[in-house]
Every structure is written in C-alpha cells, then in structure tokens.
Amino acid sequence: MAIRYDLWLDPDDVARHRAVEADLENFFLERFADYPHIRLFGADPYDYDAPFNRLYDVLIARGGEYCERHWHYVPTPEQLNRTFFRAVGRSTKFIRDDPDDGDST
C-alpha cells in the first residue's frame, strides 16, 4: 500500500499542514450549521445509529473529500479526527444533557 497522506509525504511543510487543518476545522464548523442541535451524551457511545456517531462518519468522509478537492491534500485520519473534535468544542450546535458529566472544566 502506497503512502498517500501529505503529512507523511512532506512532514516539513508545517505551514501548509497548519493551513489545511485550520481550514478543515472551519469546514466542520460550517457543516454543523446544516444540522439541528445534537445531544452529546445520553445515547450509547458505541451505537452507530446515534445521531452524533452518524454525523461523525458522514462529516469525516466529507472533510477528506473537501481537502482532496480544494487543497489537493490527503489528510491523515488523525488530522480529520482532531480537527473535527476541535470544531465540536467550538460549536454551539452540541447540547450536553448533564453539565456535570465528568468534564472538569
């Protein structure tokens, strides 16, 4: 299997990797606007049909396609995952059922 990920092919191009990740995070934030508010907790985290899990799968695939089309860049799965969850942290579209759910902040 050939290595395709730009981060692995050219690890020294830090400025490009950061620009792509920042744009990808904004891409995810913009996509969240297309959906109603989503509850983060309460559902089984391993339930593939839970709204958040379905959203994750769809948007991760779209994010990879966006990077390849717009940037001609193949992000690693870790880059997609990290930027997705950074966007979740910044978004107001996600509702937490219990403010005392184990998050100490």
Phi, psi and omega in degrees: 000130180281147175283128181246338189291125181300324179300323180279326182287325182221072185294340182277351179276062187298320182299317180293316180299318180293320179296317179296315181296319178296317179293321179295320176298316177294324176302313180296317178301318179294323179291327179300330181295340180283351186243154173289174178300143183235133177281132181277329186237168180109321178272160176295122183296344180261005179278111183295340181269358177297142185307317182295319181293322177294318178299315180303307182301315182294312184287329176297317178296315178297321179297317177297317178296320179300313180299317181293321183284312187277318185256349189053050188222134177254107181284153175285158175303325180293320177297317178298313181298313183296314181291327177299311184285334171295320178294320177301317180296330181270342187279151174260007183277352185252134184249133176260126181296319186234115180295345180251050187269016179109351176277118186281356181266000000 
